[in-house]
Amino acid sequence: MAQQLLKTKFHLPAARADVVRHSRLTDLIDRGLEGPLTLIAAPAGAGKSTLVGEWRESANGLGTRFAWLSLDDADSDPVRFFTYFAAALDEIRPGIGEAAESLFRSTNLGAQRTEILTALINEMAEIEDDFVLGLNDYHVITDEQVHGMMATLVEQMPSQMHLLIATRHDPPLPLARLRARGALTEIRGPELQFGTAETATMLLASEDLEIPETLLADLTERTEGWA
């Protein structure tokens, strides 16, 4: 890409060594790879990117071709968004997006959205192996043009691609249609909350304590399962 891009936006935060593992959720992400989209929707601080990092470091995650893009408010601009989008995919196959780059910079992006998506999807279709693209903090995207193009992409992207979106609230994508087809994997706040066993695991990992079950249950209830 000709534009100077911030490389740290492509770095997935590593899972901490002392994090309490969510094996049931990493297994769910694994199973969801058979469909086009996994949605992790939960409040700030719930552990969305931590979960993705944990999955990435798991046995199955390590064997999956993967790209990551952390979004910020400036990425709501359509040209910037899709420039970064294509640059993230460059981690999967170098040079991807070059055919679409000139269209990204068009002064009449809306009129060429079909051509842009066609060029990008065609390039993604040339990737031989299955791959995952993770988009973090998608809730910062407010531009309707970006949402419209992403909705089309979700419906038309090649079968070897899986999109993983981490967000604080549901994006305006065709979630109902995907859900009806069994093509959407969803992980929400309640799934990320700790149960009593996970609360005990976290506390015992950090302190050599013996904690009565009644106290663990009370602590879990008072914190509503948030680490």
N, C-alpha and C positions, 0 to 999 in steps of 0.2 A: 504494500500500500504506500502511495506517495505521501500521504498525510502522516505527520508525526503523531504516534499513538502512545498512550500511557500503558506501558507493558504490565504494570502491577494489576491492572484491571483484569488480566487474564490468569491471575494466580488464585487458585482455590486455597482458602485458609486450611492449614493442616489440622487434623484432629489432634487435640491434646492427649498426652499419654494417660492423664488421670481422669479422662472423661468417662462417664458411665455409658456403657455401650447399649445401643438400641438394636439388638440383633433382629428383633421382630420387624423393625422398620427398614433396616437394610435389606432384609429378605423380601419385603414388600416392594422396594425399589427394584430389586433384581427381577421379580415377577412382572413388574410393570414395564420392563424393557421390551416385552413382546408387543406392546401398543405404542402409539405415537407420542403420548404426553403423560408426564408425571407432574402433578401440581402439589407443592408444599406451601400451604397457606396458613400462616400463624402470626401472632403479634411480634413486635420487636423483642429480641432477647430470648425467643422461644427455642433457639438452637437449630434454625433451618440450615444455615450453611455448615454448622458443625455436623449435622446429620449427613449432609452430602459428603463432607470430608471423611467421615467415618465409613460411609459406603465405599468411597473411592479407595480407601486403604484396606477394605475387606478383600477376601479371596476373589470374589467375582468382579468387584470394582476394578481391581488392579489389571484384570485381563480385558478391560473394555476401553476402546479408543474414546477419548474424552477431551472436551474443550470447555472452558469456563469463561464467563464474562460477568463482571460485577458492574451493574448499571448505576448511574447517578443522574441528578436532575438534568444536566446538560444533554444527556443521551436521548431526551424526548424529541430532539430535532431529528427528522427522518433520515437526512443524509448522514449525520453523525451516527445514528443508531445502526443503520445497515452497513456503514463502513466498519464499525467495530464488530458487528455481527459476522461479516465476512472475514475480518482479521482473526477473530476467535477460531473460526473454522480452518484457518491457515495452520493451526496446531495439528489438525487432523490430516490435511493434505496441503502442503505448501503450494501457493499460487492460486488457490481457490478464490473466486471473487474477482479476479482480474478482468474477466469479460464483462462484469456488471459494474466495475468501478466508475467508468465514465458516465454511466447512467445515474449512479448515485449522486453525481455532482450536477446533474441537469437542473437548469433553472425552472423547468416545468415538470417537477418530479411526479405530480399527481397524474399528469397525462401519460407518463411512461411507467406507471407502477406495474402494469402487466408485463412489460418488457423486462423490467428489473427483476421481478419475481421469476419470470421464465428463465432468464439467464442464470440466476442464483440457484434455482431448483435443479436446472439441468446440470450445473457444475456439481451440486451435492449428489446427484444421482450417479455421477461417475466414480464416487468413492466406493470401493469394492466391499469393504468390511462394514459391519455394524458399528455405529458410533453414537455418542451422546453429546449434546450441547446443553450446558447448564447456564441459565440466565438468572442472576441473583438480583434481588430488590426490584423486580419488575413493576412494583407499585409506583415507582417514580415516573414511569412513562405515562404521559397524559395526552399525547398527540393522537388524534383520531386517525390520522393517516397511517401512523405506525401500527396502531391496533388493527386497522382494516387489512393492512398488508400481512400482519402476523396471523390474522384469522385465516386468510387465504393460504398462507404457507402451511399452517397446521393441517389444513384439509388436503393439501397437495404434496406435502413433502415426501421424499422417497421412503420406501419401507425400511431401508437399513438405518434410517435416522430416528433418534429418539430425542425429544425435547423435554428438559427438566426445568421447571420454573419455580423459583422460590420468591414468595411475595407476602405482603401483609394482608392483602385482600384479593378476592377473585378478580382476575383480569377480564376485560370484555372480549373474550374469545368464545368460540362455539362449544362451551363446556357441556351444555345440555345434550347436544347432538352426540358428542363423544361419549358422554356418560351412558346415553341410551344404547350406544353400540358396544358398550363394554370396552371402550378404547381409552379410558381415562383412569389413571391411578391417582388417588387423592390422599394426602396426609395433612391433617389439620391439627390445630392447637391441642385438643384433648389427647391425641395420639402421642404428642411430644411431651406431655406432662408425665411426671414420675408417679408411679404407684408406690405402695409401701416398701416393696422389695427393692426398688431402685433407689428410694430415699435411704434405706439402710446401706445399700452398696456404696453410695456416695459418701455418707458419713463415716462408715467404717474404713473407707479408703483414705480419708483425710485425718482421722483420729482413731487411736486405739481405745474404742469405747464399747461398753456393753449397754445397749439401749433397749428398754422394755418395748414390747410390741405396741402397747397402748400409747406410749409416747411417740413412737414412729407414726402410728396412725393419726394421732393428733397433729403432729408436725406436717404430715402430708396434706391433711385437710386444711390447715391454716395457710399453708403456702400455695394451695390449689395445685400442687404437683410441679411448681416451677422451681428449677434448680437454683 
